[in-house]
Amino acid sequence: MTNFLRKIFFSHPALTGISVFILAGIVGFLLSYREYQLDVLDEEKSVKDLVEILEEKLQSIIKASSSSTKILAYLYQHDGLDDDFDEVGKSIIDNIPILDHIQYLDSGTIVATYPLAGNESIIGYNILEDNETIIAEEAIEAIKRKTLYFAGPLELKQGGKAIIGRQPIFENENFIGFAAVIIDWEKLKKVVFSSDVPSQGFAIDILKENPTSNEINSILETSFEDLSGPMLEKKIIEGNWIIKVQKNKNEAFSQILIPSGFRLITSILLGFLIFNITKQPAKLEKRITETTKELQVSNQRFEYAAQATSEMIWDWDMVSDKVYRSPNFEKHLGYSLEELNSDSNFWFALIHPDEREENLKKVEKFLKSDKTFWEVEVRVKTKQGDYIYVLEKIYLIRDKKGNPVRIIGSTQNITDRKVKEQELKDAHAQLKKAFEELGTSQDKYSKLFDRSPLPIIVYDPSSLKILEVNNAAVEKYQFSYAEFMTMDILDIHPKDEVPKFLDKLDEFKQTQRKDFRKLSKHQKKDGTIFEVDVRPSKIKLNYSSVNMVLISDITEKLRHIHKIEEQIELFKEIAWIQSHVVRAPLARILGLLSLLEVSEEPLPEEIEEYITHINDSANELDGIVKDIGKKLDVIAQNEDKEANFYFGKKS
């Protein structure tokens, strides 16, 4: 069959050239088609990437709005904010620049808004009774969803165009009002479609689905006519928005035209080249004939040797007792080929005396067995008198009766490998020693952990399961160690503290600060609730990242603060009336410093240093306050607002 194909190949050069051209053309076409598919996928991916960027920007705004409305709703439900709404609103807007206004609605009526200036007209406006616009429908949609829902963009009653995020508030499953944020529409577009968004070459629109009629309308009014590129839509359920992106042109086909033309030319040239090659058989045939006989013997020898895969190849004809060894033996061992090939026993004489007898026994055993392959590592002597390690691989050929008649072998110099193995053993010994020393260090660390006077708890940040506690934690919380190992970190928090803890945990996961801390409430086994100062840190435990928290009981400190607050209540009223904006923050700082300075408990050196810096800055500001009002020179003892900031309660 091979001869027949060869005859056709060389007998018809033109047919062969055309066949190669056709085959190469088919391969080129398949490659071009595959490139076209990849280009189409790349264009679809670029559209998808742009949609994901826009979605990420919108989601970041939604997340910030959600946090703001949840904080506002929580404060209204637990503390009320009749007097402090402006202060809370200012704090939220200052920290989240994308927000323009915040509102609180009692049922559907707007009762508070920040800033108030320019928005007076909407106080008392009941959005649920506005049947002239879609405002009431989208407010009702938020109530149905029981979660943050964005309305708009809408024309505002007080002027301007914005989107409104409303967080419905429920008490005992009954709707009581909204916490709302307002974002200027133009500001939102600048943030979402900022210069870092790769929008060139794409058409972008945001669609709005009516929650009642399900009618979909274009917000940006972008035209998608005459566009040929891939298109993708992504729904943002928080506002019933649909991000729609389409590439202006499908460029995949035009991009493969040049490569396709090049492949066509290549196919033609290849066919022409094969045509010329097939015209040269006579020249090659003569040379092949001359070398065939030599190659037959050589190829047979090295075909068997290739099975051993080594550097030094040898062939022992056991019938004639003739040995052939490749020139690499002379290179590695220094003996001439005449010496090596002169006697089949010469090689056995080179084996190290400690291994020679055992090796001979293994060879005899192998020859008597029915195996055809064998390998062994031995040391052999070089002509210079040194010993090197070699790996012998043997392939045995037997006659029909099973008697050995020929051995094809290879010998590899593995001295370098042996040296590296020894180095590896030495390194392993050093590593083992290092691990033993590490174990000692871990033991010392474990003792420090157990002997800490402050409670320490280690927990998994994903599952929140408690992984380890020290003796101080067992004593403080009254749970046994075994009980702790069945608990998660939420079990030591009162139920109303769990949302705060989860918010702080999210904040800690994202922060890089080394001095992160939080004030919270914990609960003992008997139900006793106490105030704590928690200092978390991220550590590695068994190759996993876990959280370790150091806990300080600050209940007694808070009691001292409350006593001071009762004594200065009358003065606080005067200070509030005379200098509500400037003096109240300064009084909180100086009051807290005074409390810490007179505390009977010793403070850490680091805290004392912080107190010194804060005290210097507060005294400087105090001089400015004195210039404003002489009568408030003792305001430094007021700490009501400071306590409200740190501990979440009012005097």
N, C-alpha and C positions, 0 to 999 in steps of 0.2 A: 504493500500500500504506500509506503514511504517512497519507494523508488518510482512508483507511478505518479505521485504528486510532484516529485522532483522533476520528473521528465516533462510533465505539463508546465511546471513553473519555468523551466529553462528553455523549453521548446517553443513557447509562445510569449515572448517578451511583451508584446503590445497588450495581449489579454491580461497578463500579470500586472502591468502598469495600470491599466484601467481598473482592474479589481482592487488594487491597493488604493487608487484614488477614490473609488466608491466607498470602500471601507473607512478610509480616513475621513471622507466627507460625512459619513454617518456618525462617526465618533465626534467630529467637530460640531455637527448639528445637535447631538445629545448634550455636549458640554455647553453650547450656547443656550439651549433650552433650560438647562439646569441653572445657568447664571441668571437667566431671565426670572426663573422662579425665586432665586435668592434675592434678586433686586426687588421683586414684588414684596417678598417678606420683609426686606429692609424698609421699604416705604410704609408698609403696614405697621412695622415696629416704630418708625418715627412718629406716625400719627398716634399710636398707643402711648408712646413716651410723653408726647405733648399733652395728651388727655390726662395722664397720671400727674404731670407737673401742675396743671390747672386744678385737678382734684385735690392734690396735696395742699396747695395754697388755700383753697376754699375750706378744706378740712381743718387747717390750722386756725383759720378765722372762726370756724364753728366751735372748735375745741376751746379757744379763748373765751368765746361768748358763753359757752356752756358752763365753764368754770365761774365766770362772773355772775351769771344768773343763779347758779346753785348757791354761791356764797351769799348773794343778796336774799334769796329765798330762805336760806338757813338762818340768817341773822334776824329776819323778820319773824320767823316762826318761834325762835327761842329767846331773843333778847328784845325784839322790837327796835325800830330805828327812827322813832319820831323826831328825836332831837339830833341824832347823829347821821341822818341820811346824807346830808351834803358832804360831811367828812368822809363817809364810806364811798359815796359816789366819786368824789375827787380822787380818792386813793385808787379806786378801780380804773378810772379813765387815765390817770397818770401812769399806771403800770401797764395798761393795755392800750396803746395809742390808736389802734384801729377803731376803737369804740368812740362814738360822739356823744351819746346820751345814755343814761340808765333811767328806768322807770319802775315804779311799783304800782300795781293796779289792784284795788279792792274789788273782788269779783271782776267786772269788766271796766270799772271806772278808774281813771288815772288819778291817783291821790298824791303822788310825789314824783318829781323828775329832777334830774341834775344833768346839766346846769339849768336853773330855773329861768335865768335871763333869756328873753326871746321866746320862751316856751310857756308863758303864763296862760295863753289861750287854751291849752289842752287840759289844764287842771279841771277835773270834773267831767271830762269827756268819756262817755261810756261806749267802748268800741263794739260791744256785743249788740248794741241797739242801732248801729250804723248799717242800715239796709241799703243805702244808696251806692256803696262801694263794696269791694270784695274783702274789706277789712274784717267784717264780722265772720265771714265764711272761714277765713284763714285762722282767726282766733279760735273758732269752734274746732277746727282741725287740730290745733295744738292741744286743746282739752281732750279730744278723742285719743290722741296719741299718748298723752300723759308724759310728754317729754318735750325738749326744746324743738321748736319748729319756727322756721323763718318765713315771714310773709314778704311779698314784694319782689322787685322794687315797687314802691308806692309813692304817690304824691302825698306829702305830709300835710296835716291840717295847719301846722304852724309855718309851712313853706319848705320847699326843698324836696328832694327825692332820695329815698333811703330804703334799706331792708331792715326789717324789725324781727329780732329773735325773741320769742316769748316762751318762758319756762312756766308751765302751769303749776300752781301750788295746791296741794291737797292736804286736808286735815281729816283724819279718820275716813279716808276715801271720799271726802266731800270737797269739791272744788271751791277755793276761797279767793283766788286771785292769780295774778301773773307777776313774775319778775322779768323785766324786758330790757333788751339792749337795742340801740339804734345805730346803724352804720351808714354813713353817707355813701350814696351809690357811686359817685365819682371817685371818692377815696378808695372804695373797694375795688373799682376797675383798675385804678393805678397800681394797687398792690397785687392783684391777681394777674394783670397783664403788664407787669413790670418789664424793664429792658432785658432782664436775664432770661425771659421766656423766649425760646427759639421759635417765634411765630411766623417768620418770613417764609413765604411759599405755602402758607396754609390759610384756609378760611375757618374762622372760629365764631361760634354763636353759643349763647346760653338760652335755652328754652325753658318756659315755665308751664307746668301742668296744673290746671285748675283743679283743686281738691274735690270740688262738687261735680262739675260737668266733665272732668277729665280732658277738657279742651287744651291743646298745646299751642302756645304762642311764642313767637320769637321776641327776645328782650333786646338783643343787640341789632336785630333786623339785618343780619348778614345775608348776602345773596350767594346761593350755591349753584347758580345756573352756569352752564358751560364748564363745570369742573369735572375732571376725569380721574383724579387720584382716589386712593382708598379713603373711606370715611368710617368714623367710629363715634358712637354715642355712649355717654356714661351718666347714669342718673345719680343725683345727690338727694337722698330721701329726706334729709333734714329740711329742705326747702322746696321739694318737688321740682328741683332744677334738673336740666339735662344739658350736659356739656357736649356740644357737637363740633367735631373737628374733621375737616376734609383737606387732603393735599390738593393743591391747585392742578397739577399735571401728573399724569402717569408717565414717568421717565424710564421705566424699566426696559421697554422695547428699544428706545433710541440708544440706551447705554450698551446694548449688545451688538449693535450694527458693526462697529469697527472690529471688535474681536471676532465676529462671525466672518467678516471679509478676510481677516488675516488667516483664519483657519481654512477658508476655502483656497486661498493662495498656497498655504502650506500643503494642503491635500494634493493640489496640482503638482507642486514641486516634488513631493514625496513620490507620487506616481511616476513622474519623469525620471527620478533617481532610481527607482526600482526597475524601470524599463531598461536603463543603462546597465544596471548591475546584472540583470539576467542575460545580458549579451556577452558577459565575460566568463561563462562556465568552463570553456576550454582551458583558459589560463590557470584556473584554480584546480581543475581535475588532475593535471599533471603533478602539481605540488602535493595534492592529497595522496596520490598513489605512492609517491616516494616516502612519505612519512607514515603511511598507514601501518606498515609492519612494525616499525619502531614503537608507535603509539599503542599498538595492541598489547605488547608485553608490558610496557610501562603503565598503561592505563589499568591493566588487570592488577598489577602490584599495588598501585596507589588507590585503586578502588577499594581493595580490602583494607588498606592502611587508613583510609579516610574514616572507616568505622571506628577506629581507635581514637581518632582526633587528638593528635599530639604533635610535638615539635620534632622529635627524632623517630624516624620510621625504620623498621627492620623487618626482614623476611627470612624465615628459617625453613628451608626445605629439609624435613626430617628424613626423607628417603635417601637423598644424596648427601645429607649433612652439610649443605652449603648455606652460608649466611650472607645476606645483603644488609648493609646498614647505610642510612643516608648520611650525607656529608655533615649534617648537624651534630652527629656524635663527635666528630673531630672538633667541632667548634665548642661544644660544652665540656668535653672530657679531656681533650688535648691529645688523645691517642690517634694515630694515623688509621686510615680506613683499612690498610693492609693488616695492621695488628688486630683490629676489631673483627675483620672478616676471615681471618686465618683459621680460627678455631671456634667452634660453637660453645666450647666450655670457657672461653676467655672471659666472657661476661660474668659467669658465676664467680670467677676468681676475683672480680672487682667488688663484689658485695662485702659489706662490713662483716668481719669475723663473728660479731655477736648476733648477726641476723642470717648468716649464710646457711647454716645447717637447717634452721627452721624454714627458710625460704625454699630450699631444695625439696624438703618434705612436702611443702604445699604444692610445688610444681608437679611432683610425682602423683600426688593425690588428685590434682586437677586433670592430669593426662589420663588417669584411670577412670575418671568420672564420665558422665554423659554431657557435661557442660561444654559450651563453646566459647564462653567469654569469662575472663578473670582479670582482676586488677589487684595490685599490691603496692604499698609504699615501702621503699628500702633506701638504705644509704649505700652509695657506690664511691669508689676511690677514683680521683682524677689522676692524670699523669703527674701533676704537681704534688701529689701526696695528700691533698685535701679530700674531705668527704662532702658530697652534696646529697640532698634529698631528691629522689626521683619517684614519679608515679608511673608504674608499668601497667599498660593495658594490653591484653592478649586476646586475639581472635583465633580460635583453633578450627582447622579444617580436617575433617575425618573422611576416611574412605567409606565405601558402602557397608563394610563390616564394623565400622565404628572405631577403627584404629586411627590414631593421630598421624597425619602425613605432612601437615604444613601449619606453621604458626606465623600469622601476621601480627606484628606488635608495634606499639608506639611507646616512647619514653619521654616523659615531660620533666623538666627541671622545676621542682616546686620548692626550692630552697627559700626563695623570697617569701612564698606563702607560709612556710613553716616559721620563718622569722616573725612575720606579721602575726601569726597565731600566738607565738610566745609573747609578743608585745601586747596582744589582746588579753591574754591571760593575766599579764602583769597589770594592765589597766583595770581588768575586772577586780583584781585583788585590791587595788587602790580605791576603786569605786565602792567595794564592799566595806572597806575601812571608813570611807567617807559617810556611808549610810549608817554605820555604827555610831560615828560621832554625831551625825544628825539625830539619831535616836536619843542620844544623851541630851542634846539641845532641846528636843521636843519634850523630854521629861522635865527639864528645868522650866520650860514655858508652862507646862501643865501644872506644876507646883505653884507658879505665880498666879495662874488663872484660878486655882482652887483657894488660894490664900488671900485673894483680894477682899478687902472689907466691904466693898460695894458690890451689889448684885450685878452679874454679867450673864446675859442670855445670848446664845447663838442660834439663829434660825435661817431656814431656807427662804430667800426672797420670792421664789416662785410659788411654792406650796404653802408658805408661812408656817410650816411645821417646825417646832422647836427641836434642835439637834443636840444642844448641850447647855447646861447651867452650872454655876459654881455653888459652893456651900452657902455663900451669902444670899443667893437668890432663894435657895430652899428655905433658909431661916426667915427671910423677909416675907415671902409670899405664902408660907405655911403649907405649900404643896411638897410632897415627897419627890425625890429624884425620879422614881418610876412614874409618878403621875405627870410630871413635867414632860417625860418622853412620849406621852400619849396626847399631848396638847399642841395647839398651834398658838402663835403669838397673839391672836385676837382674844383668846380665852382669858388673858390677864387684863383686858380693857373692858370697862363698862360699855354697855350696848350703845349709849349715845356718843361714846368716844370713837367707835369703830370707823365712821366715815372720815373723821379728822385724821385718824391714823393712816388710813389708806391714801388720803390725799398727800400727807407728808411722805409716805413711802414712795409714791410716784415721783415726788420732788427730789427725794434722796437718790433714786435710781438715776436721775438725769444730771445731778450736780457733780462737780469735780472738787468741791470744797472739802478740805480736810477737817474744818472746825464746825461741821454741820451739827446742829442740836435742835431739840424741840422740847416744849413743855407740854405735859399731858397728864392724864389721870390713869392710875392703875388700880386693880382690885385684888385683894387677898382672897384666900380660900374661904374665909368666913364672911366675905362680902364687904369688908372694910375697904373704902375707897380713899386713896391718898394721892397727893400731888407729887409729880416726879419731873426731874430734869433728865432727859434721855439724850445720850451722845452715841449715835450709831457710827459704825465704820465697816468698810468692805474688806474681807480677808479671804484667804484661800484655805479650804479644808478638804483634804482628800481629793485634790485637783479640781475642786468645785468652788465657785464664788458664793460666799455666804455673808450674811450680815451679823455683826457682833455689836450688842448695845451695852453701854455702861450706864447704870441707873442710879440716880441720887434722889433721896426722899427730901422734898422741900416743903412739906406740909407746915412745919413750924415757922418757917420764914414767911409763908403767906399769912399765917395768923397774926404775926407782928404787923404786917402791912395793913391788914384789915383794922386793927386797933388804931393805928395812926390815921387811917382814913376817917374813922368815926370822930376823932378829936378835931380834925381840920375841916369838917363838913361845912361849918358856917363860913370859914374863910374862903373855901372853894367857891361859894356862891358869889362872894364879893369879887374874887379873882376872875371868875367867869364873865361877870358883867363888865368889868373894867378892861380886861385884856384877853378876850376869848381866843383870838387868833395867835398872838405872839407868846403870851406868858404861860398858857396852859402846857404846851410841849416842854418849855424850859423847866417849869415846876415839876413835871413828871420826872425829868432826867435828874434834877438836883435832889428831889425827894428820895428816889431810889438809891442814889449815891450815899445820901446821909444814912439811910437804913443799913446799907452794906457796911459803912464805916463804923457804926456803933454796934454791929452784930458781935455777939460774944463768941461765935464760932470762927475759928481761923479760916481765912480764905486762901485758896491756891495762889502762888506767886504770879501765875499768868493772869488770873482774874484781877489781882491788885494792880497789875500794870495797866490792864484795860481801864480800870476805874480811874487811875491817875490821868490817862489821856482824855477820858470823857469829862472828868472834873475840870481840867484846864479849859477845854472848849466851852463847857457850860458856864464857867465863871466869866469868860470873855463875852458870851452872849448876854449874861446877866447884866453886865455894865450897860449894854445897849438898852435892855429892858428898863433899867433904872432911869435912863434918860427919858424914856417915854412916860413912865409913871412913877413918881417918887414913893407913892403909897404902897407899892407892891414889892418892896425890897426883901420881904421874908417869904416870897412865893416859892422859894427853893424846896420847902417841905411838902409841897403838894405832889402826890403821886397817884391820884385816882386814875387819871387817863393812862398812865404808864402801866398800872396794874391791869386795867381793862385790856390794853394791847397784849400784854404777856399772858394773862391767865383767862381771858375770855369771859369776864364777869364785871358787873357794875357794883360800885359801893352802895 
